[in-house]
Amino acid sequence: MSDLEQDYSALRKCEKCGGEMKLIGRLPRRLQHPARTVFRCAACDNVVQE
């Protein structure tokens, strides 16, 4: 696991179950859409983007 993944995973907890979320990836900025960071909960499979 890279340092970036460890940093993001340590900061992100699932809103549904409180479990640890894993960094899935980063989506680059496109035209008027901002860059996104995508996380998935290991416990309940909840997926979120910021």
mmCIF entry with sequence, helices, sheets and N, C-alpha, C, O atoms, coordinates in Angstrom:
data_MODEL
# 
_entry.id   MODEL 
# 
_entity.id                         1 
_entity.type                       polymer 
_entity.pdbx_number_of_molecules   1 
# 
_entity_poly.entity_id                      1 
_entity_poly.type                           'polypeptide(L)' 
_entity_poly.nstd_linkage                   no 
_entity_poly.nstd_monomer                   no 
_entity_poly.pdbx_seq_one_letter_code       MSDLEQDYSALRKCEKCGGEMKLIGRLPRRLQHPARTVFRCAACDNVVQE 
_entity_poly.pdbx_seq_one_letter_code_can   MSDLEQDYSALRKCEKCGGEMKLIGRLPRRLQHPARTVFRCAACDNVVQE 
_entity_poly.pdbx_strand_id                 A 
# 
loop_
_entity_poly_seq.entity_id 
_entity_poly_seq.num 
_entity_poly_seq.mon_id 
_entity_poly_seq.hetero 
1 1  MET n 
1 2  SER n 
1 3  ASP n 
1 4  LEU n 
1 5  GLU n 
1 6  GLN n 
1 7  ASP n 
1 8  TYR n 
1 9  SER n 
1 10 ALA n 
1 11 LEU n 
1 12 ARG n 
1 13 LYS n 
1 14 CYS n 
1 15 GLU n 
1 16 LYS n 
1 17 CYS n 
1 18 GLY n 
1 19 GLY n 
1 20 GLU n 
1 21 MET n 
1 22 LYS n 
1 23 LEU n 
1 24 ILE n 
1 25 GLY n 
1 26 ARG n 
1 27 LEU n 
1 28 PRO n 
1 29 ARG n 
1 30 ARG n 
1 31 LEU n 
1 32 GLN n 
1 33 HIS n 
1 34 PRO n 
1 35 ALA n 
1 36 ARG n 
1 37 THR n 
1 38 VAL n 
1 39 PHE n 
1 40 ARG n 
1 41 CYS n 
1 42 ALA n 
1 43 ALA n 
1 44 CYS n 
1 45 ASP n 
1 46 ASN n 
1 47 VAL n 
1 48 VAL n 
1 49 GLN n 
1 50 GLU n 
# 
_struct_asym.id          A 
_struct_asym.entity_id   1 
# 
_struct_conf.conf_type_id            HELX_P 
_struct_conf.id                      HELX_P1 
_struct_conf.pdbx_PDB_helix_id       AA1 
_struct_conf.beg_label_comp_id       ASP 
_struct_conf.beg_label_asym_id       A 
_struct_conf.beg_label_seq_id        3 
_struct_conf.pdbx_beg_PDB_ins_code   ? 
_struct_conf.end_label_comp_id       LEU 
_struct_conf.end_label_asym_id       A 
_struct_conf.end_label_seq_id        11 
_struct_conf.pdbx_end_PDB_ins_code   ? 
_struct_conf.beg_auth_comp_id        ASP 
_struct_conf.beg_auth_asym_id        A 
_struct_conf.beg_auth_seq_id         3 
_struct_conf.end_auth_comp_id        LEU 
_struct_conf.end_auth_asym_id        A 
_struct_conf.end_auth_seq_id         11 
_struct_conf.pdbx_PDB_helix_class    1 
_struct_conf.details                 ? 
_struct_conf.pdbx_PDB_helix_length   9 
# 
_struct_conf_type.id          HELX_P 
_struct_conf_type.criteria    ? 
_struct_conf_type.reference   ? 
# 
_struct_sheet.id               AA1 
_struct_sheet.type             ? 
_struct_sheet.number_strands   3 
_struct_sheet.details          ? 
# 
loop_
_struct_sheet_order.sheet_id 
_struct_sheet_order.range_id_1 
_struct_sheet_order.range_id_2 
_struct_sheet_order.offset 
_struct_sheet_order.sense 
AA1 1 2 ? anti-parallel 
AA1 2 3 ? anti-parallel 
# 
loop_
_struct_sheet_range.sheet_id 
_struct_sheet_range.id 
_struct_sheet_range.beg_label_comp_id 
_struct_sheet_range.beg_label_asym_id 
_struct_sheet_range.beg_label_seq_id 
_struct_sheet_range.pdbx_beg_PDB_ins_code 
_struct_sheet_range.end_label_comp_id 
_struct_sheet_range.end_label_asym_id 
_struct_sheet_range.end_label_seq_id 
_struct_sheet_range.pdbx_end_PDB_ins_code 
_struct_sheet_range.beg_auth_comp_id 
_struct_sheet_range.beg_auth_asym_id 
_struct_sheet_range.beg_auth_seq_id 
_struct_sheet_range.end_auth_comp_id 
_struct_sheet_range.end_auth_asym_id 
_struct_sheet_range.end_auth_seq_id 
AA1 1 MET A 21 ? LEU A 27 ? MET A 21 LEU A 27 
AA1 2 ARG A 36 ? CYS A 41 ? ARG A 36 CYS A 41 
AA1 3 VAL A 47 ? GLN A 49 ? VAL A 47 GLN A 49 
# 
loop_
_atom_site.group_PDB 
_atom_site.id 
_atom_site.type_symbol 
_atom_site.label_atom_id 
_atom_site.label_alt_id 
_atom_site.label_comp_id 
_atom_site.label_asym_id 
_atom_site.label_entity_id 
_atom_site.label_seq_id 
_atom_site.pdbx_PDB_ins_code 
_atom_site.Cartn_x 
_atom_site.Cartn_y 
_atom_site.Cartn_z 
_atom_site.occupancy 
_atom_site.B_iso_or_equiv 
_atom_site.pdbx_formal_charge 
_atom_site.auth_seq_id 
_atom_site.auth_comp_id 
_atom_site.auth_asym_id 
_atom_site.auth_atom_id 
_atom_site.pdbx_PDB_model_num 
ATOM 1   N N  . MET A 1 1  ? 0.847   -1.172 0.000   1.00 0.00 ? 1  MET A N  1 
ATOM 2   C CA . MET A 1 1  ? 0.000   0.000  0.000   1.00 0.00 ? 1  MET A CA 1 
ATOM 3   C C  . MET A 1 1  ? 0.892   1.234  0.000   1.00 0.00 ? 1  MET A C  1 
ATOM 4   O O  . MET A 1 1  ? 1.848   1.308  0.772   1.00 0.00 ? 1  MET A O  1 
ATOM 5   N N  . SER A 1 2  ? 0.594   2.187  -0.844  1.00 0.00 ? 2  SER A N  1 
ATOM 6   C CA . SER A 1 2  ? 1.407   3.399  -0.942  1.00 0.00 ? 2  SER A CA 1 
ATOM 7   C C  . SER A 1 2  ? 1.129   4.335  0.233   1.00 0.00 ? 2  SER A C  1 
ATOM 8   O O  . SER A 1 2  ? 0.153   4.167  0.963   1.00 0.00 ? 2  SER A O  1 
ATOM 9   N N  . ASP A 1 3  ? 2.006   5.321  0.398   1.00 0.00 ? 3  ASP A N  1 
ATOM 10  C CA . ASP A 1 3  ? 1.815   6.312  1.456   1.00 0.00 ? 3  ASP A CA 1 
ATOM 11  C C  . ASP A 1 3  ? 0.522   7.091  1.257   1.00 0.00 ? 3  ASP A C  1 
ATOM 12  O O  . ASP A 1 3  ? -0.168  7.410  2.225   1.00 0.00 ? 3  ASP A O  1 
ATOM 13  N N  . LEU A 1 4  ? 0.189   7.399  0.000   1.00 0.00 ? 4  LEU A N  1 
ATOM 14  C CA . LEU A 1 4  ? -1.043  8.124  -0.288  1.00 0.00 ? 4  LEU A CA 1 
ATOM 15  C C  . LEU A 1 4  ? -2.257  7.330  0.173   1.00 0.00 ? 4  LEU A C  1 
ATOM 16  O O  . LEU A 1 4  ? -3.165  7.891  0.786   1.00 0.00 ? 4  LEU A O  1 
ATOM 17  N N  . GLU A 1 5  ? -2.285  6.023  -0.117  1.00 0.00 ? 5  GLU A N  1 
ATOM 18  C CA . GLU A 1 5  ? -3.404  5.178  0.303   1.00 0.00 ? 5  GLU A CA 1 
ATOM 19  C C  . GLU A 1 5  ? -3.507  5.121  1.818   1.00 0.00 ? 5  GLU A C  1 
ATOM 20  O O  . GLU A 1 5  ? -4.610  5.186  2.361   1.00 0.00 ? 5  GLU A O  1 
ATOM 21  N N  . GLN A 1 6  ? -2.390  5.002  2.507   1.00 0.00 ? 6  GLN A N  1 
ATOM 22  C CA . GLN A 1 6  ? -2.402  4.954  3.965   1.00 0.00 ? 6  GLN A CA 1 
ATOM 23  C C  . GLN A 1 6  ? -2.916  6.267  4.543   1.00 0.00 ? 6  GLN A C  1 
ATOM 24  O O  . GLN A 1 6  ? -3.713  6.256  5.481   1.00 0.00 ? 6  GLN A O  1 
ATOM 25  N N  . ASP A 1 7  ? -2.477  7.385  4.003   1.00 0.00 ? 7  ASP A N  1 
ATOM 26  C CA . ASP A 1 7  ? -2.918  8.688  4.491   1.00 0.00 ? 7  ASP A CA 1 
ATOM 27  C C  . ASP A 1 7  ? -4.423  8.865  4.343   1.00 0.00 ? 7  ASP A C  1 
ATOM 28  O O  . ASP A 1 7  ? -5.088  9.283  5.291   1.00 0.00 ? 7  ASP A O  1 
ATOM 29  N N  . TYR A 1 8  ? -4.974  8.554  3.164   1.00 0.00 ? 8  TYR A N  1 
ATOM 30  C CA . TYR A 1 8  ? -6.398  8.726  2.931   1.00 0.00 ? 8  TYR A CA 1 
ATOM 31  C C  . TYR A 1 8  ? -7.221  7.717  3.734   1.00 0.00 ? 8  TYR A C  1 
ATOM 32  O O  . TYR A 1 8  ? -8.258  8.081  4.288   1.00 0.00 ? 8  TYR A O  1 
ATOM 33  N N  . SER A 1 9  ? -6.784  6.469  3.806   1.00 0.00 ? 9  SER A N  1 
ATOM 34  C CA . SER A 1 9  ? -7.531  5.446  4.527   1.00 0.00 ? 9  SER A CA 1 
ATOM 35  C C  . SER A 1 9  ? -7.599  5.758  6.020   1.00 0.00 ? 9  SER A C  1 
ATOM 36  O O  . SER A 1 9  ? -8.616  5.494  6.661   1.00 0.00 ? 9  SER A O  1 
ATOM 37  N N  . ALA A 1 10 ? -6.535  6.313  6.571   1.00 0.00 ? 10 ALA A N  1 
ATOM 38  C CA . ALA A 1 10 ? -6.500  6.637  7.990   1.00 0.00 ? 10 ALA A CA 1 
ATOM 39  C C  . ALA A 1 10 ? -7.491  7.747  8.327   1.00 0.00 ? 10 ALA A C  1 
ATOM 40  O O  . ALA A 1 10 ? -7.967  7.830  9.459   1.00 0.00 ? 10 ALA A O  1 
ATOM 41  N N  . LEU A 1 11 ? -7.807  8.605  7.347   1.00 0.00 ? 11 LEU A N  1 
ATOM 42  C CA . LEU A 1 11 ? -8.685  9.735  7.595   1.00 0.00 ? 11 LEU A CA 1 
ATOM 43  C C  . LEU A 1 11 ? -10.148 9.446  7.324   1.00 0.00 ? 11 LEU A C  1 
ATOM 44  O O  . LEU A 1 11 ? -11.011 10.180 7.804   1.00 0.00 ? 11 LEU A O  1 
ATOM 45  N N  . ARG A 1 12 ? -10.450 8.415  6.579   1.00 0.00 ? 12 ARG A N  1 
ATOM 46  C CA . ARG A 1 12 ? -11.816 8.205  6.110   1.00 0.00 ? 12 ARG A CA 1 
ATOM 47  C C  . ARG A 1 12 ? -12.494 7.045  6.827   1.00 0.00 ? 12 ARG A C  1 
ATOM 48  O O  . ARG A 1 12 ? -11.990 5.922  6.814   1.00 0.00 ? 12 ARG A O  1 
ATOM 49  N N  . LYS A 1 13 ? -13.634 7.313  7.450   1.00 0.00 ? 13 LYS A N  1 
ATOM 50  C CA . LYS A 1 13 ? -14.465 6.292  8.078   1.00 0.00 ? 13 LYS A CA 1 
ATOM 51  C C  . LYS A 1 13 ? -15.816 6.273  7.368   1.00 0.00 ? 13 LYS A C  1 
ATOM 52  O O  . LYS A 1 13 ? -16.293 7.310  6.907   1.00 0.00 ? 13 LYS A O  1 
ATOM 53  N N  . CYS A 1 14 ? -16.424 5.106  7.282   1.00 0.00 ? 14 CYS A N  1 
ATOM 54  C CA . CYS A 1 14 ? -17.710 4.938  6.607   1.00 0.00 ? 14 CYS A CA 1 
ATOM 55  C C  . CYS A 1 14 ? -18.819 5.647  7.389   1.00 0.00 ? 14 CYS A C  1 
ATOM 56  O O  . CYS A 1 14 ? -18.900 5.536  8.613   1.00 0.00 ? 14 CYS A O  1 
ATOM 57  N N  . GLU A 1 15 ? -19.667 6.373  6.666   1.00 0.00 ? 15 GLU A N  1 
ATOM 58  C CA . GLU A 1 15 ? -20.788 7.074  7.288   1.00 0.00 ? 15 GLU A CA 1 
ATOM 59  C C  . GLU A 1 15 ? -21.901 6.119  7.692   1.00 0.00 ? 15 GLU A C  1 
ATOM 60  O O  . GLU A 1 15 ? -22.665 6.420  8.609   1.00 0.00 ? 15 GLU A O  1 
ATOM 61  N N  . LYS A 1 16 ? -22.011 4.966  7.021   1.00 0.00 ? 16 LYS A N  1 
ATOM 62  C CA . LYS A 1 16 ? -23.076 4.011  7.321   1.00 0.00 ? 16 LYS A CA 1 
ATOM 63  C C  . LYS A 1 16 ? -22.749 3.123  8.518   1.00 0.00 ? 16 LYS A C  1 
ATOM 64  O O  . LYS A 1 16 ? -23.564 2.982  9.430   1.00 0.00 ? 16 LYS A O  1 
ATOM 65  N N  . CYS A 1 17 ? -21.553 2.522  8.517   1.00 0.00 ? 17 CYS A N  1 
ATOM 66  C CA . CYS A 1 17 ? -21.241 1.523  9.545   1.00 0.00 ? 17 CYS A CA 1 
ATOM 67  C C  . CYS A 1 17 ? -20.061 1.911  10.440  1.00 0.00 ? 17 CYS A C  1 
ATOM 68  O O  . CYS A 1 17 ? -19.820 1.260  11.456  1.00 0.00 ? 17 CYS A O  1 
ATOM 69  N N  . GLY A 1 18 ? -19.320 2.967  10.071  1.00 0.00 ? 18 GLY A N  1 
ATOM 70  C CA . GLY A 1 18 ? -18.179 3.395  10.872  1.00 0.00 ? 18 GLY A CA 1 
ATOM 71  C C  . GLY A 1 18 ? -16.900 2.622  10.596  1.00 0.00 ? 18 GLY A C  1 
ATOM 72  O O  . GLY A 1 18 ? -15.888 2.839  11.262  1.00 0.00 ? 18 GLY A O  1 
ATOM 73  N N  . GLY A 1 19 ? -16.936 1.724  9.624   1.00 0.00 ? 19 GLY A N  1 
ATOM 74  C CA . GLY A 1 19 ? -15.766 0.930  9.281   1.00 0.00 ? 19 GLY A CA 1 
ATOM 75  C C  . GLY A 1 19 ? -14.728 1.733  8.515   1.00 0.00 ? 19 GLY A C  1 
ATOM 76  O O  . GLY A 1 19 ? -14.994 2.852  8.075   1.00 0.00 ? 19 GLY A O  1 
ATOM 77  N N  . GLU A 1 20 ? -13.550 1.158  8.362   1.00 0.00 ? 20 GLU A N  1 
ATOM 78  C CA . GLU A 1 20 ? -12.462 1.813  7.635   1.00 0.00 ? 20 GLU A CA 1 
ATOM 79  C C  . GLU A 1 20 ? -12.736 1.769  6.135   1.00 0.00 ? 20 GLU A C  1 
ATOM 80  O O  . GLU A 1 20 ? -13.149 0.742  5.597   1.00 0.00 ? 20 GLU A O  1 
ATOM 81  N N  . MET A 1 21 ? -12.500 2.890  5.474   1.00 0.00 ? 21 MET A N  1 
ATOM 82  C CA . MET A 1 21 ? -12.683 2.951  4.029   1.00 0.00 ? 21 MET A CA 1 
ATOM 83  C C  . MET A 1 21 ? -11.330 2.896  3.343   1.00 0.00 ? 21 MET A C  1 
ATOM 84  O O  . MET A 1 21 ? -10.347 3.457  3.827   1.00 0.00 ? 21 MET A O  1 
ATOM 85  N N  . LYS A 1 22 ? -11.297 2.210  2.206   1.00 0.00 ? 22 LYS A N  1 
ATOM 86  C CA . LYS A 1 22 ? -10.069 2.050  1.442   1.00 0.00 ? 22 LYS A CA 1 
ATOM 87  C C  . LYS A 1 22 ? -10.112 2.966  0.225   1.00 0.00 ? 22 LYS A C  1 
ATOM 88  O O  . LYS A 1 22 ? -11.146 3.107  -0.427  1.00 0.00 ? 22 LYS A O  1 
ATOM 89  N N  . LEU A 1 23 ? -8.986  3.577  -0.065  1.00 0.00 ? 23 LEU A N  1 
ATOM 90  C CA . LEU A 1 23 ? -8.871  4.420  -1.251  1.00 0.00 ? 23 LEU A CA 1 
ATOM 91  C C  . LEU A 1 23 ? -8.906  3.524  -2.489  1.00 0.00 ? 23 LEU A C  1 
ATOM 92  O O  . LEU A 1 23 ? -8.065  2.639  -2.646  1.00 0.00 ? 23 LEU A O  1 
ATOM 93  N N  . ILE A 1 24 ? -9.878  3.756  -3.361  1.00 0.00 ? 24 ILE A N  1 
ATOM 94  C CA . ILE A 1 24 ? -10.002 2.978  -4.597  1.00 0.00 ? 24 ILE A CA 1 
ATOM 95  C C  . ILE A 1 24 ? -9.211  3.644  -5.717  1.00 0.00 ? 24 ILE A C  1 
ATOM 96  O O  . ILE A 1 24 ? -8.511  2.974  -6.475  1.00 0.00 ? 24 ILE A O  1 
ATOM 97  N N  . GLY A 1 25 ? -9.325  4.959  -5.815  1.00 0.00 ? 25 GLY A N  1 
ATOM 98  C CA . GLY A 1 25 ? -8.602  5.653  -6.867  1.00 0.00 ? 25 GLY A CA 1 
ATOM 99  C C  . GLY A 1 25 ? -8.930  7.121  -6.906  1.00 0.00 ? 25 GLY A C  1 
ATOM 100 O O  . GLY A 1 25 ? -9.729  7.633  -6.121  1.00 0.00 ? 25 GLY A O  1 
ATOM 101 N N  . ARG A 1 26 ? -8.289  7.782  -7.842  1.00 0.00 ? 26 ARG A N  1 
ATOM 102 C CA . ARG A 1 26 ? -8.512  9.210  -8.035  1.00 0.00 ? 26 ARG A CA 1 
ATOM 103 C C  . ARG A 1 26 ? -8.930  9.442  -9.471  1.00 0.00 ? 26 ARG A C  1 
ATOM 104 O O  . ARG A 1 26 ? -8.306  8.931  -10.401 1.00 0.00 ? 26 ARG A O  1 
ATOM 105 N N  . LEU A 1 27 ? -9.986  10.213 -9.647  1.00 0.00 ? 27 LEU A N  1 
ATOM 106 C CA . LEU A 1 27 ? -10.452 10.579 -10.975 1.00 0.00 ? 27 LEU A CA 1 
ATOM 107 C C  . LEU A 1 27 ? -9.924  11.975 -11.291 1.00 0.00 ? 27 LEU A C  1 
ATOM 108 O O  . LEU A 1 27 ? -10.093 12.889 -10.484 1.00 0.00 ? 27 LEU A O  1 
ATOM 109 N N  . PRO A 1 28 ? -9.298  12.156 -12.427 1.00 0.00 ? 28 PRO A N  1 
ATOM 110 C CA . PRO A 1 28 ? -8.717  13.465 -12.751 1.00 0.00 ? 28 PRO A CA 1 
ATOM 111 C C  . PRO A 1 28 ? -9.787  14.522 -13.058 1.00 0.00 ? 28 PRO A C  1 
ATOM 112 O O  . PRO A 1 28 ? -10.939 14.194 -13.341 1.00 0.00 ? 28 PRO A O  1 
ATOM 113 N N  . ARG A 1 29 ? -9.393  15.747 -12.998 1.00 0.00 ? 29 ARG A N  1 
ATOM 114 C CA . ARG A 1 29 ? -10.272 16.862 -13.329 1.00 0.00 ? 29 ARG A CA 1 
ATOM 115 C C  . ARG A 1 29 ? -10.569 16.821 -14.820 1.00 0.00 ? 29 ARG A C  1 
ATOM 116 O O  . ARG A 1 29 ? -9.675  16.594 -15.636 1.00 0.00 ? 29 ARG A O  1 
ATOM 117 N N  . ARG A 1 30 ? -11.831 17.043 -15.167 1.00 0.00 ? 30 ARG A N  1 
ATOM 118 C CA . ARG A 1 30 ? -12.263 17.052 -16.575 1.00 0.00 ? 30 ARG A CA 1 
ATOM 119 C C  . ARG A 1 30 ? -13.113 18.283 -16.834 1.00 0.00 ? 30 ARG A C  1 
ATOM 120 O O  . ARG A 1 30 ? -14.138 18.479 -16.181 1.00 0.00 ? 30 ARG A O  1 
ATOM 121 N N  . LEU A 1 31 ? -12.706 19.096 -17.759 1.00 0.00 ? 31 LEU A N  1 
ATOM 122 C CA . LEU A 1 31 ? -13.421 20.317 -18.134 1.00 0.00 ? 31 LEU A CA 1 
ATOM 123 C C  . LEU A 1 31 ? -13.913 21.075 -16.901 1.00 0.00 ? 31 LEU A C  1 
ATOM 124 O O  . LEU A 1 31 ? -13.093 21.610 -16.156 1.00 0.00 ? 31 LEU A O  1 
ATOM 125 N N  . GLN A 1 32 ? -15.211 21.136 -16.665 1.00 0.00 ? 32 GLN A N  1 
ATOM 126 C CA . GLN A 1 32 ? -15.731 21.879 -15.526 1.00 0.00 ? 32 GLN A CA 1 
ATOM 127 C C  . GLN A 1 32 ? -15.896 21.009 -14.273 1.00 0.00 ? 32 GLN A C  1 
ATOM 128 O O  . GLN A 1 32 ? -16.290 21.530 -13.230 1.00 0.00 ? 32 GLN A O  1 
ATOM 129 N N  . HIS A 1 33 ? -15.613 19.720 -14.339 1.00 0.00 ? 33 HIS A N  1 
ATOM 130 C CA . HIS A 1 33 ? -15.758 18.818 -13.196 1.00 0.00 ? 33 HIS A CA 1 
ATOM 131 C C  . HIS A 1 33 ? -14.457 18.758 -12.399 1.00 0.00 ? 33 HIS A C  1 
ATOM 132 O O  . HIS A 1 33 ? -13.385 18.611 -12.985 1.00 0.00 ? 33 HIS A O  1 
ATOM 133 N N  . PRO A 1 34 ? -14.534 18.869 -11.071 1.00 0.00 ? 34 PRO A N  1 
ATOM 134 C CA . PRO A 1 34 ? -13.315 18.823 -10.246 1.00 0.00 ? 34 PRO A CA 1 
ATOM 135 C C  . PRO A 1 34 ? -12.770 17.400 -10.130 1.00 0.00 ? 34 PRO A C  1 
ATOM 136 O O  . PRO A 1 34 ? -13.465 16.432 -10.437 1.00 0.00 ? 34 PRO A O  1 
ATOM 137 N N  . ALA A 1 35 ? -11.534 17.288 -9.690  1.00 0.00 ? 35 ALA A N  1 
ATOM 138 C CA . ALA A 1 35 ? -10.937 15.970 -9.435  1.00 0.00 ? 35 ALA A CA 1 
ATOM 139 C C  . ALA A 1 35 ? -11.710 15.293 -8.309  1.00 0.00 ? 35 ALA A C  1 
ATOM 140 O O  . ALA A 1 35 ? -12.243 15.972 -7.431  1.00 0.00 ? 35 ALA A O  1 
ATOM 141 N N  . ARG A 1 36 ? -11.777 13.971 -8.323  1.00 0.00 ? 36 ARG A N  1 
ATOM 142 C CA . ARG A 1 36 ? -12.509 13.202 -7.317  1.00 0.00 ? 36 ARG A CA 1 
ATOM 143 C C  . ARG A 1 36 ? -11.618 12.127 -6.720  1.00 0.00 ? 36 ARG A C  1 
ATOM 144 O O  . ARG A 1 36 ? -10.755 11.572 -7.401  1.00 0.00 ? 36 ARG A O  1 
ATOM 145 N N  . THR A 1 37 ? -11.831 11.839 -5.452  1.00 0.00 ? 37 THR A N  1 
ATOM 146 C CA . THR A 1 37 ? -11.169 10.742 -4.766  1.00 0.00 ? 37 THR A CA 1 
ATOM 147 C C  . THR A 1 37 ? -12.257 9.751  -4.381  1.00 0.00 ? 37 THR A C  1 
ATOM 148 O O  . THR A 1 37 ? -13.259 10.146 -3.785  1.00 0.00 ? 37 THR A O  1 
ATOM 149 N N  . VAL A 1 38 ? -12.083 8.463  -4.709  1.00 0.00 ? 38 VAL A N  1 
ATOM 150 C CA . VAL A 1 38 ? -13.117 7.456  -4.504  1.00 0.00 ? 38 VAL A CA 1 
ATOM 151 C C  . VAL A 1 38 ? -12.677 6.472  -3.420  1.00 0.00 ? 38 VAL A C  1 
ATOM 152 O O  . VAL A 1 38 ? -11.557 5.960  -3.439  1.00 0.00 ? 38 VAL A O  1 
ATOM 153 N N  . PHE A 1 39 ? -13.594 6.217  -2.465  1.00 0.00 ? 39 PHE A N  1 
ATOM 154 C CA . PHE A 1 39 ? -13.345 5.300  -1.353  1.00 0.00 ? 39 PHE A CA 1 
ATOM 155 C C  . PHE A 1 39 ? -14.409 4.215  -1.312  1.00 0.00 ? 39 PHE A C  1 
ATOM 156 O O  . PHE A 1 39 ? -15.542 4.432  -1.744  1.00 0.00 ? 39 PHE A O  1 
ATOM 157 N N  . ARG A 1 40 ? -14.041 3.034  -0.787  1.00 0.00 ? 40 ARG A N  1 
ATOM 158 C CA . ARG A 1 40 ? -14.977 1.926  -0.619  1.00 0.00 ? 40 ARG A CA 1 
ATOM 159 C C  . ARG A 1 40 ? -14.806 1.356  0.783   1.00 0.00 ? 40 ARG A C  1 
ATOM 160 O O  . ARG A 1 40 ? -13.683 1.142  1.239   1.00 0.00 ? 40 ARG A O  1 
ATOM 161 N N  . CYS A 1 41 ? -15.924 1.112  1.466   1.00 0.00 ? 41 CYS A N  1 
ATOM 162 C CA . CYS A 1 41 ? -15.895 0.529  2.799   1.00 0.00 ? 41 CYS A CA 1 
ATOM 163 C C  . CYS A 1 41 ? -15.663 -0.968 2.691   1.00 0.00 ? 41 CYS A C  1 
ATOM 164 O O  . CYS A 1 41 ? -16.342 -1.653 1.925   1.00 0.00 ? 41 CYS A O  1 
ATOM 165 N N  . ALA A 1 42 ? -14.703 -1.479 3.459   1.00 0.00 ? 42 ALA A N  1 
ATOM 166 C CA . ALA A 1 42 ? -14.385 -2.910 3.441   1.00 0.00 ? 42 ALA A CA 1 
ATOM 167 C C  . ALA A 1 42 ? -15.496 -3.727 4.092   1.00 0.00 ? 42 ALA A C  1 
ATOM 168 O O  . ALA A 1 42 ? -15.677 -4.896 3.749   1.00 0.00 ? 42 ALA A O  1 
ATOM 169 N N  . ALA A 1 43 ? -16.241 -3.139 5.020   1.00 0.00 ? 43 ALA A N  1 
ATOM 170 C CA . ALA A 1 43 ? -17.270 -3.874 5.758   1.00 0.00 ? 43 ALA A CA 1 
ATOM 171 C C  . ALA A 1 43 ? -18.606 -3.950 5.025   1.00 0.00 ? 43 ALA A C  1 
ATOM 172 O O  . ALA A 1 43 ? -19.186 -5.029 4.903   1.00 0.00 ? 43 ALA A O  1 
ATOM 173 N N  . CYS A 1 44 ? -19.102 -2.802 4.534   1.00 0.00 ? 44 CYS A N  1 
ATOM 174 C CA . CYS A 1 44 ? -20.462 -2.784 3.963   1.00 0.00 ? 44 CYS A CA 1 
ATOM 175 C C  . CYS A 1 44 ? -20.506 -2.442 2.469   1.00 0.00 ? 44 CYS A C  1 
ATOM 176 O O  . CYS A 1 44 ? -21.592 -2.313 1.903   1.00 0.00 ? 44 CYS A O  1 
ATOM 177 N N  . ASP A 1 45 ? -19.357 -2.295 1.831   1.00 0.00 ? 45 ASP A N  1 
ATOM 178 C CA . ASP A 1 45 ? -19.254 -1.997 0.387   1.00 0.00 ? 45 ASP A CA 1 
ATOM 179 C C  . ASP A 1 45 ? -19.842 -0.648 -0.025  1.00 0.00 ? 45 ASP A C  1 
ATOM 180 O O  . ASP A 1 45 ? -20.160 -0.449 -1.197  1.00 0.00 ? 45 ASP A O  1 
ATOM 181 N N  . ASN A 1 46 ? -19.991 0.282  0.922   1.00 0.00 ? 46 ASN A N  1 
ATOM 182 C CA . ASN A 1 46 ? -20.438 1.630  0.618   1.00 0.00 ? 46 ASN A CA 1 
ATOM 183 C C  . ASN A 1 46 ? -19.337 2.335  -0.176  1.00 0.00 ? 46 ASN A C  1 
ATOM 184 O O  . ASN A 1 46 ? -18.165 2.269  0.196   1.00 0.00 ? 46 ASN A O  1 
ATOM 185 N N  . VAL A 1 47 ? -19.710 3.011  -1.269  1.00 0.00 ? 47 VAL A N  1 
ATOM 186 C CA . VAL A 1 47 ? -18.732 3.725  -2.094  1.00 0.00 ? 47 VAL A CA 1 
ATOM 187 C C  . VAL A 1 47 ? -19.077 5.210  -2.067  1.00 0.00 ? 47 VAL A C  1 
ATOM 188 O O  . VAL A 1 47 ? -20.228 5.595  -2.271  1.00 0.00 ? 47 VAL A O  1 
ATOM 189 N N  . VAL A 1 48 ? -18.060 6.042  -1.811  1.00 0.00 ? 48 VAL A N  1 
ATOM 190 C CA . VAL A 1 48 ? -18.247 7.485  -1.784  1.00 0.00 ? 48 VAL A CA 1 
ATOM 191 C C  . VAL A 1 48 ? -17.143 8.164  -2.568  1.00 0.00 ? 48 VAL A C  1 
ATOM 192 O O  . VAL A 1 48 ? -16.065 7.606  -2.776  1.00 0.00 ? 48 VAL A O  1 
ATOM 193 N N  . GLN A 1 49 ? -17.438 9.385  -3.000  1.00 0.00 ? 49 GLN A N  1 
ATOM 194 C CA . GLN A 1 49 ? -16.425 10.193 -3.690  1.00 0.00 ? 49 GLN A CA 1 
ATOM 195 C C  . GLN A 1 49 ? -16.415 11.575 -3.080  1.00 0.00 ? 49 GLN A C  1 
ATOM 196 O O  . GLN A 1 49 ? -17.447 12.085 -2.643  1.00 0.00 ? 49 GLN A O  1 
ATOM 197 N N  . GLU A 1 50 ? -15.241 12.174 -3.054  1.00 0.00 ? 50 GLU A N  1 
ATOM 198 C CA . GLU A 1 50 ? -15.120 13.535 -2.543  1.00 0.00 ? 50 GLU A CA 1 
ATOM 199 C C  . GLU A 1 50 ? -14.397 14.377 -3.561  1.00 0.00 ? 50 GLU A C  1 
ATOM 200 O O  . GLU A 1 50 ? -14.183 15.568 -3.337  1.00 0.00 ? 50 GLU A O  1 
# 
